[in-house]
Amino acid sequence: MDTLPILLRSNSTQALLIGSGSEAAATAQVLVQAKVRVTVISYDPSEPLKRLIDQAEVTHLEKDFEDSDLEERDLVVVADLPEEETENIVARVHRRHIPINVIEHPELSSFYFSD
């Protein structure tokens, strides 16, 4: 086995979600339900993601990703981004040794969500 099954105490977890589409919205919903504090970076969030933002469930930053966005983050999720942008973000997150999940490219992920 090359995975480690762990449970994370979510009420003190700070997550950064980079993306805007349906996968990003579904993942944000899972994180919010687990009481994770979620910050989303997106210029054009999908309607379901906008609803979470409007309900003050997540913090929304309408800007480009910067390394400083990783400060005080416990995990990062990337969804619905072009492959080149995803790879760039993954490399930057790995340098900081922060767990990352890439929804469309699990081979780039250092953690996975259980079913």
All heavy atoms as an XYZ file, in Angstrom:
907
protein
N       0.851     -1.177      0.000
C       0.000      0.000      0.000
C       0.899      1.242      0.000
O       1.843      1.332      0.758
C      -0.891     -0.031      1.245
C      -1.714      1.216      1.410
S      -3.103      1.100      2.541
C      -2.341      1.064      4.127
N       0.572      2.202     -0.856
C       1.367      3.427     -0.900
C       0.556      4.652     -0.492
O       0.842      5.767     -0.896
C       1.996      3.623     -2.277
C       0.966      3.865     -3.365
O      -0.233      3.656     -3.124
O       1.365      4.270     -4.467
N      -0.479      4.436      0.317
C      -1.257      5.539      0.869
C      -1.360      5.372      2.380
O      -1.223      4.278      2.904
C      -2.689      5.579      0.283
O      -3.345      4.348      0.570
C      -2.661      5.831     -1.211
N      -1.602      6.468      3.053
C      -1.719      6.474      4.501
C      -3.123      6.947      4.863
O      -3.462      8.114      4.645
C      -0.675      7.424      5.107
C      -0.713      7.631      6.599
C      -0.384      6.330      7.335
C       0.280      8.726      6.984
N      -3.974      6.079      5.372
C      -5.332      6.520      5.741
C      -5.277      7.328      7.040
O      -4.876      6.809      8.080
C      -6.101      5.211      5.921
C      -5.058      4.195      6.219
C      -3.779      4.656      5.580
N      -5.653      8.583      6.953
C      -5.663      9.439      8.135
C      -6.972     10.223      8.172
O      -7.638     10.400      7.152
C      -4.476     10.424      8.164
C      -4.527     11.376      6.969
C      -3.152      9.692      8.196
C      -3.511     12.497      7.033
N      -7.327     10.699      9.342
C      -8.454     11.605      9.499
C      -7.893     12.934      9.985
O      -7.056     12.983     10.874
C      -9.468     11.048     10.500
C     -10.130      9.744     10.072
C     -10.998      9.204     11.201
C     -10.941      9.931      8.811
N      -8.362     13.998      9.398
C      -7.872     15.335      9.690
C      -8.912     16.072     10.523
O     -10.098     16.066     10.180
C      -7.642     16.060      8.358
C      -7.001     17.412      8.346
C      -5.571     17.321      8.880
C      -6.982     17.957      6.919
N      -8.499     16.679     11.597
C      -9.420     17.473     12.410
C      -9.758     18.727     11.606
O      -8.971     19.666     11.520
C      -8.781     17.823     13.750
C      -9.786     18.313     14.768
C      -9.205     18.391     16.155
N      -8.764     17.127     16.688
C      -9.559     16.218     17.269
N     -10.850     16.445     17.330
N      -9.075     15.110     17.761
N     -10.931     18.727     11.013
C     -11.248     19.712      9.977
C     -11.633     21.092     10.486
O     -11.469     22.067      9.765
C     -12.368     19.173      9.084
O     -13.508     18.878      9.855
N     -12.126     21.220     11.700
C     -12.585     22.537     12.148
C     -11.454     23.542     12.334
O     -11.703     24.719     12.511
C     -13.439     22.426     13.408
C     -12.671     21.882     14.589
O     -11.550     21.387     14.448
N     -13.275     21.954     15.758
N     -10.221     23.096     12.289
C      -9.092     24.030     12.370
C      -8.286     24.054     11.074
O      -7.205     24.628     11.030
C      -8.182     23.653     13.545
O      -7.637     22.366     13.348
N      -8.833     23.460     10.033
C      -8.113     23.343      8.764
C      -8.406     24.533      7.861
O      -9.548     24.941      7.702
C      -8.517     22.033      8.052
O      -8.191     20.940      8.901
C      -7.797     21.876      6.729
N      -7.342     25.054      7.258
C      -7.432     26.153      6.298
C      -7.132     25.598      4.913
O      -6.013     25.140      4.654
C      -6.401     27.240      6.628
C      -6.600     27.919      7.943
C      -7.641     29.017      7.872
O      -8.027     29.466      6.793
N      -8.116     29.445      9.018
N      -8.120     25.626      4.021
C      -7.934     25.087      2.674
C      -7.965     26.206      1.643
O      -8.727     27.166      1.763
C      -9.031     24.080      2.352
N      -7.149     26.028      0.614
C      -7.160     26.918     -0.541
C      -7.649     26.105     -1.718
O      -7.092     25.039     -2.019
C      -5.753     27.465     -0.826
C      -5.638     28.374     -2.043
C      -6.435     29.658     -1.833
C      -4.181     28.684     -2.338
N      -8.698     26.566     -2.367
C      -9.244     25.907     -3.552
C      -9.057     26.839     -4.732
O      -9.502     27.992     -4.693
C     -10.725     25.589     -3.346
C     -11.348     24.645     -4.359
C     -12.515     23.903     -3.736
C     -11.788     25.361     -5.602
N      -8.373     26.361     -5.754
C      -8.099     27.180     -6.936
C      -8.872     26.569     -8.093
O      -8.606     25.441     -8.501
C      -6.591     27.219     -7.245
C      -5.808     27.636     -6.008
C      -6.312     28.168     -8.414
C      -4.326     27.348     -6.078
N      -9.862     27.284     -8.578
C     -10.688     26.791     -9.667
C     -12.073     27.380     -9.606
O     -12.419     28.092     -8.665
N     -12.903     27.047    -10.611
C     -14.185     27.739    -10.678
C     -15.355     26.896    -11.153
O     -16.485     27.314    -11.025
C     -14.065     28.938    -11.613
O     -13.644     28.503    -12.898
N     -15.130     25.729    -11.681
C     -16.189     24.958    -12.312
C     -16.940     24.042    -11.375
O     -16.907     24.184    -10.147
N     -17.607     23.062    -11.970
C     -18.460     22.154    -11.197
C     -17.654     21.299    -10.228
O     -18.107     21.032     -9.111
C     -19.278     21.276    -12.139
O     -18.426     20.492    -12.951
N     -16.472     20.846    -10.623
C     -15.633     20.052     -9.716
C     -15.181     20.891     -8.529
O     -15.155     20.411     -7.393
C     -14.417     19.484    -10.458
C     -14.748     18.474    -11.525
C     -15.214     17.144    -10.964
O     -15.083     16.918     -9.743
O     -15.709     16.330    -11.748
N     -14.822     22.130     -8.781
C     -14.418     23.028     -7.693
C     -15.582     23.254     -6.732
O     -15.408     23.218     -5.515
C     -13.928     24.356     -8.262
N     -16.769     23.454     -7.267
C     -17.946     23.677     -6.427
C     -18.265     22.450     -5.580
O     -18.552     22.571     -4.389
C     -19.148     24.052     -7.294
N     -18.220     21.273     -6.183
C     -18.513     20.040     -5.443
C     -17.502     19.827     -4.322
O     -17.868     19.452     -3.204
C     -18.517     18.850     -6.396
N     -16.234     20.095     -4.602
C     -15.197     19.928     -3.586
C     -15.346     20.970     -2.487
O     -15.204     20.653     -1.298
C     -13.807     20.001     -4.223
O     -13.722     19.008     -5.250
C     -12.716     19.776     -3.207
N     -15.658     22.204     -2.862
C     -15.884     23.247     -1.857
C     -17.027     22.855     -0.933
O     -16.944     23.053      0.279
C     -16.177     24.581     -2.536
N     -18.065     22.277     -1.491
C     -19.210     21.846     -0.681
C     -18.788     20.785      0.334
O     -19.170     20.842      1.503
C     -20.328     21.311     -1.575
C     -21.570     20.910     -0.821
C     -22.242     22.096     -0.159
O     -22.468     23.127     -0.773
N     -22.565     21.970      1.122
N     -17.986     19.818     -0.097
C     -17.488     18.773      0.806
C     -16.665     19.407      1.934
O     -16.831     19.066      3.108
C     -16.648     17.732      0.036
C     -15.870     16.826      0.975
C     -17.529     16.916     -0.896
N     -15.800     20.328      1.577
C     -14.959     20.985      2.578
C     -15.792     21.795      3.566
O     -15.572     21.741      4.777
C     -13.918     21.869      1.891
C     -12.854     21.136      1.075
C     -12.058     22.128      0.233
C     -11.936     20.326      1.970
N     -16.761     22.533      3.058
C     -17.627     23.343      3.923
C     -18.419     22.450      4.869
O     -18.545     22.738      6.068
C     -18.562     24.236      3.066
C     -19.683     24.818      3.898
C     -17.755     25.344      2.395
N     -18.945     21.348      4.355
C     -19.707     20.433      5.207
C     -18.841     19.842      6.318
O     -19.340     19.532      7.398
C     -20.317     19.312      4.368
C     -21.485     19.786      3.536
C     -22.024     18.717      2.616
O     -21.346     17.757      2.270
N     -23.266     18.904      2.188
N     -17.546     19.715      6.058
C     -16.620     19.199      7.068
C     -16.097     20.307      7.984
O     -15.221     20.075      8.800
C     -15.451     18.496      6.382
N     -16.633     21.511      7.815
C     -16.273     22.671      8.637
C     -14.833     23.146      8.419
O     -14.203     23.710      9.309
C     -16.550     22.410     10.112
C     -18.017     22.161     10.390
C     -18.314     22.092     11.853
C     -19.738     21.894     12.214
N     -20.709     21.457     11.290
N     -14.323     22.896      7.227
C     -13.019     23.421      6.823
C     -13.204     24.881      6.420
O     -14.196     25.236      5.786
C     -12.446     22.601      5.635
C     -11.194     23.245      5.063
C     -12.176     21.167      6.070
N     -12.264     25.715      6.774
C     -12.289     27.118      6.346
C     -11.712     27.188      4.940
O     -10.535     26.866      4.731
C     -11.510     27.988      7.308
C     -12.246     28.119      8.623
C     -11.512     28.987      9.606
N     -11.563     28.249     10.866
C     -10.614     28.233     11.765
N      -9.539     28.941     11.599
N     -10.756     27.519     12.857
N     -12.534     27.596      3.989
C     -12.179     27.528      2.569
C     -12.009     28.926      1.986
O     -12.863     29.795      2.161
C     -13.265     26.779      1.761
C     -12.878     26.698      0.287
C     -13.511     25.389      2.337
N     -10.904     29.099      1.272
C     -10.685     30.286      0.456
C     -10.607     29.822     -0.989
O      -9.862     28.894     -1.305
C      -9.376     31.006      0.844
O      -9.471     31.413      2.210
C      -9.137     32.217     -0.036
N     -11.379     30.473     -1.863
C     -11.411     30.124     -3.283
C     -10.774     31.243     -4.082
O     -11.101     32.417     -3.891
C     -12.867     29.915     -3.763
C     -12.914     29.722     -5.271
C     -13.500     28.742     -3.051
N      -9.874     30.848     -4.978
C      -9.315     31.801     -5.941
C      -9.945     31.472     -7.284
O      -9.779     30.362     -7.809
C      -7.781     31.694     -6.022
C      -7.158     32.141     -4.707
C      -7.255     32.528     -7.198
C      -5.649     32.048     -4.672
N     -10.686     32.445     -7.825
C     -11.392     32.233     -9.083
C     -11.857     33.566     -9.646
O     -12.378     34.397     -8.901
C     -12.602     31.328     -8.860
O     -13.396     31.284    -10.008
N     -11.698     33.738    -10.960
C     -12.231     34.939    -11.594
C     -13.704     34.775    -11.946
O     -14.454     35.738    -11.963
C     -11.439     35.268    -12.875
C     -10.153     35.995    -12.583
C      -8.939     35.352    -12.720
C     -10.162     37.323    -12.168
C      -7.754     36.007    -12.450
C      -8.979     37.986    -11.892
C      -7.777     37.331    -12.039
O      -6.614     37.985    -11.770
N     -14.118     33.553    -12.244
C     -15.480     33.331    -12.718
C     -16.061     32.070    -12.084
O     -16.162     31.034    -12.738
C     -15.475     33.215    -14.243
C     -16.858     33.175    -14.827
O     -17.792     33.683    -14.179
O     -17.021     32.617    -15.930
N     -16.442     32.142    -10.807
C     -16.953     30.944    -10.140
C     -18.272     30.472    -10.763
O     -19.085     31.287    -11.198
C     -17.150     31.381     -8.692
C     -17.134     32.864     -8.703
C     -16.425     33.305     -9.931
N     -18.453     29.168    -10.777
C     -19.706     28.583    -11.272
C     -20.853     29.000    -10.354
O     -20.631     29.464     -9.229
C     -19.585     27.060    -11.312
O     -19.416     26.560    -10.002
N     -22.078     28.816    -10.813
C     -23.242     29.188    -10.003
C     -23.260     28.483     -8.642
O     -23.500     29.136     -7.624
C     -24.538     28.943    -10.774
C     -24.809     29.983    -11.846
C     -24.822     31.411    -11.328
O     -25.425     31.672    -10.259
O     -24.214     32.278    -11.983
N     -23.008     27.160     -8.578
C     -22.991     26.526     -7.257
C     -21.902     27.094     -6.335
O     -22.112     27.253     -5.136
C     -22.724     25.045     -7.554
C     -23.132     24.861     -8.974
C     -22.877     26.171     -9.645
N     -20.770     27.431     -6.914
C     -19.692     28.015     -6.118
C     -20.080     29.424     -5.663
O     -19.824     29.811     -4.520
C     -18.398     28.023     -6.927
C     -17.097     28.241     -6.198
C     -16.949     27.325     -4.988
C     -15.921     28.044     -7.154
N     -20.737     30.187     -6.537
C     -21.217     31.523     -6.155
C     -22.178     31.447     -4.980
O     -22.159     32.298     -4.094
C     -21.925     32.198     -7.336
C     -21.016     32.764     -8.371
C     -21.834     33.419     -9.466
C     -20.956     33.819    -10.632
N     -21.721     34.370    -11.747
N     -23.042     30.411     -4.971
C     -23.986     30.266     -3.857
C     -23.248     30.068     -2.530
O     -23.620     30.656     -1.511
C     -24.950     29.113     -4.121
C     -26.084     29.483     -5.070
C     -27.201     28.456     -5.064
N     -26.801     27.161     -5.583
C     -26.766     26.841     -6.875
N     -27.095     27.738     -7.784
N     -26.387     25.638     -7.250
N     -22.193     29.250     -2.547
C     -21.406     29.059     -1.320
C     -20.746     30.370     -0.890
O     -20.695     30.697      0.298
C     -20.344     27.987     -1.528
C     -20.823     26.549     -1.560
C     -19.672     25.625     -1.943
C     -21.400     26.144     -0.225
N     -20.251     31.101     -1.858
C     -19.615     32.394     -1.568
C     -20.655     33.360     -0.999
O     -20.413     34.023      0.011
C     -18.947     32.967     -2.838
C     -17.757     32.085     -3.239
C     -18.540     34.421     -2.633
C     -17.240     32.329     -4.643
N     -21.829     33.413     -1.636
C     -22.886     34.328     -1.189
C     -23.402     33.978      0.202
O     -23.854     34.852      0.938
C     -24.054     34.336     -2.180
C     -23.684     34.980     -3.508
O     -22.664     35.707     -3.553
O     -24.394     34.742     -4.500
N     -23.359     32.707      0.557
C     -23.819     32.283      1.881
C     -22.736     32.492      2.938
O     -22.895     32.060      4.080
C     -24.217     30.801      1.843
C     -25.395     30.514      0.959
C     -25.561     29.021      0.696
O     -24.779     28.194      1.153
N     -26.576     28.684     -0.076
N     -21.639     33.124      2.533
C     -20.508     33.402      3.428
C     -19.885     32.119      3.950
O     -19.271     32.109      5.006
C     -20.918     34.317      4.565
N     -20.041     31.042      3.197
C     -19.435     29.771      3.583
C     -17.950     29.737      3.209
O     -17.176     29.016      3.818
C     -20.152     28.605      2.892
C     -21.605     28.471      3.256
C     -21.819     27.859      4.627
O     -20.867     27.323      5.220
O     -22.957     27.929      5.101
N     -17.586     30.485      2.175
C     -16.190     30.506      1.720
C     -15.773     31.945      1.451
O     -16.600     32.818      1.176
C     -15.979     29.651      0.444
C     -16.372     28.209      0.663
C     -16.722     30.205     -0.737
N     -14.479     32.163      1.518
C     -13.896     33.452      1.156
C     -13.528     33.392     -0.315
O     -12.958     32.400     -0.782
C     -12.632     33.714      1.999
O     -13.000     33.688      3.378
C     -12.000     35.034      1.643
N     -13.844     34.444     -1.056
C     -13.570     34.466     -2.493
C     -12.542     35.552     -2.810
O     -12.716     36.709     -2.426
C     -14.868     34.745     -3.272
C     -14.668     34.831     -4.732
N     -15.304     35.765     -5.509
C     -13.912     34.095     -5.583
C     -14.957     35.606     -6.764
N     -14.100     34.608     -6.832
N     -11.488     35.144     -3.509
C     -10.471     36.082     -3.984
C     -10.489     36.058     -5.499
O     -10.231     35.021     -6.118
C      -9.084     35.689     -3.471
C      -8.922     35.565     -1.963
C      -7.525     35.055     -1.625
C      -9.193     36.894     -1.280
N     -10.815     37.188     -6.097
C     -10.854     37.303     -7.556
C      -9.506     37.851     -8.019
O      -9.303     39.051     -8.134
C     -11.997     38.231     -7.964
C     -12.303     38.178     -9.434
C     -13.568     38.942     -9.778
O     -14.383     39.234     -8.886
O     -13.716     39.251    -10.971
N      -8.557     36.917     -8.242
C      -7.185     37.301     -8.566
C      -6.429     36.091     -9.084
O      -6.946     34.982     -9.061
C      -6.483     37.850     -7.321
C      -6.352     36.825     -6.185
C      -5.786     37.462     -4.951
C      -4.651     36.779     -4.287
N      -3.604     36.139     -4.960
N      -5.217     36.315     -9.527
C      -4.335     35.215     -9.921
C      -3.696     34.610     -8.677
O      -3.471     35.302     -7.673
C      -3.226     35.708    -10.855
C      -3.757     36.117    -12.217
O      -4.743     35.508    -12.688
O      -3.188     37.059    -12.810
N      -3.401     33.326     -8.741
C      -2.715     32.637     -7.661
C      -1.304     33.184     -7.500
O      -0.594     33.426     -8.472
C      -2.655     31.130     -7.968
C      -1.738     30.376     -7.055
C      -2.113     30.078     -5.760
C      -0.487     29.972     -7.491
C      -1.261     29.393     -4.912
C       0.367     29.279     -6.665
C      -0.019     28.990     -5.365
N      -0.901     33.385     -6.246
C       0.455     33.815     -5.906
C       0.974     32.914     -4.800
O       0.187     32.375     -4.009
C       0.445     35.261     -5.394
C      -0.122     36.268     -6.353
C      -0.315     37.634     -5.703
O       0.224     37.874     -4.600
O      -1.016     38.460     -6.284
N       2.276     32.774     -4.695
C       2.858     31.948     -3.638
C       2.404     32.390     -2.251
O       2.219     31.558     -1.361
C       4.391     31.965     -3.707
C       4.929     31.139     -4.860
O       4.155     30.362     -5.467
O       6.130     31.257     -5.151
N       2.196     33.670     -2.072
C       1.770     34.165     -0.754
C       0.387     33.630     -0.362
O       0.045     33.621      0.820
C       1.772     35.693     -0.722
O       0.857     36.204     -1.677
N      -0.402     33.156     -1.323
C      -1.707     32.567     -1.016
C      -1.577     31.264     -0.236
O      -2.552     30.787      0.346
C      -2.508     32.308     -2.297
C      -2.857     33.586     -3.025
O      -3.252     34.558     -2.353
O      -2.722     33.624     -4.262
N      -0.389     30.699     -0.216
C      -0.155     29.436      0.483
C       0.151     29.625      1.964
O       0.182     28.652      2.713
C       0.996     28.670     -0.186
C       0.750     28.277     -1.641
C       2.006     27.662     -2.244
C      -0.437     27.334     -1.758
N       0.352     30.865      2.370
C       0.650     31.142      3.777
C      -0.496     30.618      4.655
O      -1.663     30.868      4.368
C       0.808     32.643      4.005
C       1.809     33.306      3.104
C       3.196     33.341      3.672
O       3.337     33.381      4.903
O       4.143     33.334      2.877
N      -0.148     29.897      5.682
C      -1.086     29.380      6.675
C      -2.153     28.461      6.087
O      -3.257     28.353      6.631
C      -1.726     30.531      7.449
C      -0.687     31.353      8.204
C      -1.294     32.454      9.039
O      -2.455     32.320      9.456
O      -0.595     33.445      9.273
N      -1.851     27.779      4.986
C      -2.785     26.811      4.394
C      -2.368     25.409      4.802
O      -1.181     25.069      4.810
C      -2.795     26.896      2.874
C      -3.143     28.229      2.318
C      -4.554     28.641      2.618
N      -4.731     29.996      2.088
C      -5.691     30.790      2.437
N      -6.591     30.397      3.309
N      -5.771     31.988      1.938
N      -3.356     24.604      5.134
C      -3.109     23.224      5.517
C      -3.236     22.268      4.339
O      -2.664     21.182      4.350
C      -4.080     22.796      6.613
C      -3.936     23.664      7.847
O      -2.809     23.750      8.372
O      -4.938     24.269      8.274
N      -4.005     22.671      3.335
C      -4.142     21.855      2.132
C      -4.607     22.722      0.979
O      -5.153     23.808      1.177
C      -5.100     20.672      2.357
C      -6.535     20.950      2.749
C      -7.434     21.053      1.529
C      -7.029     19.828      3.640
N      -4.364     22.217     -0.237
C      -4.719     22.930     -1.461
C      -5.460     21.956     -2.361
O      -5.103     20.782     -2.454
C      -3.460     23.469     -2.180
C      -3.815     24.102     -3.522
C      -2.710     24.459     -1.295
N      -6.495     22.468     -3.026
C      -7.224     21.702     -4.027
C      -7.230     22.515     -5.313
O      -7.477     23.723     -5.291
C      -8.679     21.421     -3.591
C      -9.434     20.687     -4.689
C      -8.703     20.633     -2.291
N      -6.947     21.844     -6.425
C      -6.974     22.476     -7.740
C      -8.018     21.751     -8.578
O      -8.020     20.516     -8.634
C      -5.593     22.408     -8.427
C      -5.651     22.999     -9.825
C      -4.547     23.119     -7.590
N      -8.888     22.525     -9.232
C      -9.935     21.923    -10.060
C     -10.275     22.844    -11.224
O     -10.277     24.068    -11.074
C     -11.183     21.678     -9.229
N     -10.576     22.231    -12.352
C     -11.123     22.959    -13.500
C     -10.173     24.022    -14.062
O     -10.622     25.074    -14.493
C     -12.466     23.615    -13.129
C     -13.456     22.651    -12.535
O     -13.650     21.572    -13.117
O     -14.042     22.972    -11.484
N      -8.872     23.735    -14.043
C      -7.894     24.670    -14.606
C      -7.201     24.034    -15.804
O      -7.099     22.806    -15.891
C      -6.831     25.037    -13.565
C      -7.267     25.839    -12.359
C      -6.072     26.098    -11.452
C      -7.925     27.144    -12.751
N      -6.651     24.853    -16.708
C      -5.856     24.303    -17.806
C      -4.651     23.530    -17.265
O      -4.104     23.861    -16.204
C      -5.410     25.543    -18.579
C      -6.372     26.618    -18.188
C      -6.798     26.302    -16.789
N      -4.226     22.524    -18.007
C      -3.168     21.621    -17.538
C      -1.866     22.350    -17.216
O      -1.238     22.080    -16.193
C      -2.921     20.532    -18.572
C      -2.048     19.423    -18.049
C      -2.047     18.206    -18.949
O      -2.976     18.036    -19.739
O      -1.084     17.432    -18.839
N      -1.446     23.273    -18.062
C      -0.182     23.985    -17.824
C      -0.247     24.811    -16.535
O       0.694     24.819    -15.738
C       0.145     24.894    -19.010
C       1.501     25.555    -18.899
C       1.849     26.324    -20.162
O       1.780     25.749    -21.258
O       2.200     27.509    -20.014
N      -1.354     25.477    -16.312
C      -1.526     26.260    -15.080
C      -1.549     25.338    -13.859
O      -0.943     25.639    -12.822
C      -2.823     27.058    -15.160
C      -3.041     28.003    -14.007
C      -4.306     28.838    -14.159
O      -4.991     28.767    -15.194
O      -4.612     29.561    -13.192
N      -2.219     24.202    -13.995
C      -2.273     23.226    -12.903
C      -0.880     22.748    -12.541
O      -0.512     22.721    -11.363
C      -3.158     22.026    -13.314
O      -4.500     22.495    -13.505
C      -3.138     20.938    -12.264
N      -0.090     22.367    -13.526
C       1.261     21.868    -13.263
C       2.123     22.919    -12.580
O       2.907     22.603    -11.692
C       1.890     21.374    -14.555
C       1.246     20.090    -15.063
C       1.757     19.636    -16.425
O       2.569     20.362    -17.041
O       1.334     18.557    -16.860
N       1.972     24.172    -12.976
C       2.727     25.258    -12.364
C       2.350     25.394    -10.890
O       3.219     25.507    -10.015
C       2.442     26.560    -13.121
C       3.147     27.751    -12.529
O       2.863     28.158    -11.391
N       4.049     28.334    -13.278
N       1.064     25.370    -10.599
C       0.606     25.489     -9.208
C       1.081     24.297     -8.391
O       1.566     24.457     -7.265
C      -0.928     25.628     -9.157
C      -1.339     26.985     -9.734
C      -1.442     25.460     -7.728
C      -2.833     27.137     -9.980
N       0.960     23.095     -8.942
C       1.376     21.885     -8.232
C       2.843     21.985     -7.830
O       3.208     21.688     -6.685
C       1.105     20.623     -9.075
C       1.796     19.409     -8.481
C      -0.392     20.376     -9.197
N       3.690     22.406     -8.740
C       5.115     22.522     -8.432
C       5.356     23.515     -7.295
O       6.160     23.254     -6.390
C       5.880     22.952     -9.683
N       4.648     24.622     -7.314
C       4.822     25.641     -6.275
C       4.326     25.157     -4.915
O       4.930     25.437     -3.878
C       4.127     26.922     -6.712
C       4.822     27.535     -7.922
C       3.960     28.447     -8.715
N       3.770     29.741     -8.071
C       3.053     30.705     -8.633
N       2.475     30.539     -9.797
N       2.917     31.858     -8.000
N       3.218     24.400     -4.911
C       2.676     23.865     -3.660
C       3.596     22.783     -3.104
O       3.868     22.736     -1.901
C       1.245     23.330     -3.870
C       0.746     22.588     -2.642
C       0.295     24.476     -4.234
N       4.103     21.905     -3.986
C       5.011     20.844     -3.539
C       6.265     21.414     -2.890
O       6.770     20.850     -1.915
C       5.398     19.928     -4.700
C       4.370     18.894     -5.023
N       3.845     18.034     -4.093
C       3.773     18.588     -6.198
C       2.973     17.244     -4.674
N       2.896     17.558     -5.945
N       6.764     22.535     -3.400
C       7.953     23.165     -2.798
C       7.702     23.560     -1.348
O       8.621     23.624     -0.545
C       8.385     24.389     -3.604
C       9.202     24.046     -4.826
C       9.930     25.264     -5.387
N       9.060     26.244     -5.984
C       8.628     26.230     -7.233
N       8.965     25.252     -8.040
N       7.849     27.180     -7.695
N       6.454     23.843     -1.013
C       6.092     24.229      0.353
C       5.689     23.025      1.210
O       5.343     23.183      2.377
C       4.916     25.212      0.338
C       5.194     26.521     -0.340
C       5.682     27.539      0.675
N       5.761     28.850      0.088
C       5.066     29.890      0.468
N       4.224     29.790      1.481
N       5.198     31.049     -0.124
N       5.663     21.835      0.619
C       5.293     20.606      1.332
C       3.884     20.669      1.913
O       3.626     20.179      3.016
C       6.316     20.272      2.429
C       7.703     20.179      1.910
N       8.149     19.110      1.175
C       8.738     21.049      1.987
C       9.409     19.311      0.830
N       9.798     20.474      1.313
N       2.972     21.284      1.158
C       1.569     21.356      1.552
C       0.825     20.269      0.776
O       0.996     20.143     -0.431
C       0.971     22.745      1.235
C       1.727     23.836      2.005
C      -0.520     22.782      1.542
C       1.359     25.250      1.601
N       0.001     19.485      1.439
C      -0.777     18.462      0.731
C      -1.664     19.103     -0.346
O      -2.269     20.157     -0.120
C      -1.626     17.820      1.820
C      -0.913     18.117      3.093
C      -0.254     19.452      2.884
N      -1.723     18.457     -1.508
C      -2.501     18.988     -2.630
C      -3.306     17.880     -3.286
O      -2.845     16.743     -3.390
C      -1.585     19.685     -3.668
C      -2.423     20.342     -4.778
C      -0.550     18.726     -4.234
C      -1.627     21.285     -5.674
N      -4.517     18.238     -3.692
C      -5.368     17.340     -4.455
C      -5.705     18.030     -5.766
O      -6.179     19.167     -5.764
C      -6.661     17.016     -3.691
C      -7.553     16.102     -4.484
O      -8.351     16.564     -5.292
N      -7.427     14.818     -4.257
N      -5.423     17.342     -6.872
C      -5.730     17.866     -8.198
C      -6.843     16.987     -8.760
O      -6.608     15.831     -9.116
C      -4.490     17.856     -9.113
C      -4.817     18.486    -10.464
C      -3.324     18.578     -8.449
N      -8.037     17.527     -8.797
C      -9.225     16.743     -9.118
C      -9.086     16.006    -10.454
O      -9.307     14.802    -10.528
C     -10.486     17.631     -9.127
C     -10.684     18.331     -7.788
C     -11.723     16.823     -9.529
C     -10.945     17.446     -6.616
N      -8.707     16.699    -11.511
C      -8.653     16.080    -12.832
C      -7.372     15.275    -13.083
O      -7.286     14.552    -14.065
C      -8.773     17.139    -13.946
C     -10.125     17.801    -14.036
C     -10.213     19.039    -13.152
O      -9.236     19.359    -12.435
O     -11.273     19.675    -13.165
N      -6.376     15.408    -12.224
C      -5.096     14.719    -12.421
C      -4.644     14.102    -11.098
O      -3.729     14.607    -10.437
C      -4.028     15.690    -12.945
C      -4.371     16.289    -14.263
N      -4.252     15.587    -15.436
C      -4.861     17.498    -14.598
C      -4.638     16.347    -16.432
N      -5.026     17.510    -15.952
N      -5.259     12.994    -10.702
C      -4.910     12.388     -9.412
C      -3.443     12.000     -9.304
O      -2.901     11.955     -8.199
C      -5.824     11.173     -9.310
C      -6.431     10.994    -10.644
C      -6.308     12.274    -11.394
N      -2.788     11.766    -10.419
C      -1.369     11.412    -10.375
C      -0.502     12.563     -9.861
O       0.629     12.346     -9.429
C      -0.888     10.945    -11.760
C      -0.777     12.029    -12.817
C      -2.090     12.431    -13.498
O      -3.154     11.905    -13.125
O      -2.029     13.278    -14.410
N      -1.020     13.781     -9.881
C      -0.301     14.941     -9.373
C      -0.626     15.222     -7.903
O      -0.032     16.094     -7.290
C      -0.632     16.193    -10.199
C      -0.286     16.152    -11.687
C      -0.787     17.416    -12.391
C       1.208     15.959    -11.887
N      -1.568     14.472     -7.349
C      -2.063     14.706     -5.993
C      -1.172     14.029     -4.952
O      -0.644     12.946     -5.182
C      -3.486     14.175     -5.856
O      -4.350     14.824     -6.743
N      -1.096     14.664     -3.786
C      -0.416     14.025     -2.648
C      -1.437     13.495     -1.646
O      -1.061     12.829     -0.695
C       0.548     14.999     -1.980
O      -0.142     16.113     -1.468
N      -2.724     13.814     -1.845
C      -3.789     13.235     -1.013
C      -5.046     13.110     -1.850
O      -5.196     13.753     -2.894
C      -4.032     14.042      0.267
C      -4.882     15.282      0.076
C      -6.257     15.223      0.257
C      -4.301     16.497     -0.257
C      -7.038     16.362      0.082
C      -5.067     17.633     -0.420
C      -6.437     17.568     -0.257
N      -5.962     12.285     -1.370
C      -7.221     12.027     -2.049
C      -8.353     12.140     -1.039
O      -8.156     11.891      0.141
C      -7.259     10.617     -2.665
C      -6.058     10.327     -3.518
C      -4.962      9.662     -2.995
C      -6.005     10.735     -4.836
C      -3.842      9.398     -3.760
C      -4.894     10.484     -5.624
C      -3.818      9.816     -5.084
O      -2.717      9.574     -5.846
N      -9.530     12.462     -1.521
C     -10.719     12.441     -0.680
C     -11.283     11.029     -0.703
O     -11.351     10.401     -1.751
C     -11.779     13.430     -1.192
C     -11.370     14.865     -1.032
C     -10.760     15.555     -2.059
C     -11.590     15.527      0.167
C     -10.381     16.876     -1.916
C     -11.218     16.851      0.327
C     -10.604     17.523     -0.718
N     -11.739     10.540      0.448
C     -12.352      9.216      0.474
C     -13.797      9.326      0.005
O     -14.386     10.402      0.005
C     -12.287      8.616      1.879
O     -13.071      9.378      2.760
N     -14.356      8.214     -0.360
C     -15.742      8.204     -0.826
C     -16.712      8.204      0.324
O     -16.522      7.785      1.382
C     -16.009      6.963     -1.686
C     -15.207      7.036     -2.972
O     -14.939      8.143     -3.441
O     -14.864      5.964     -3.494
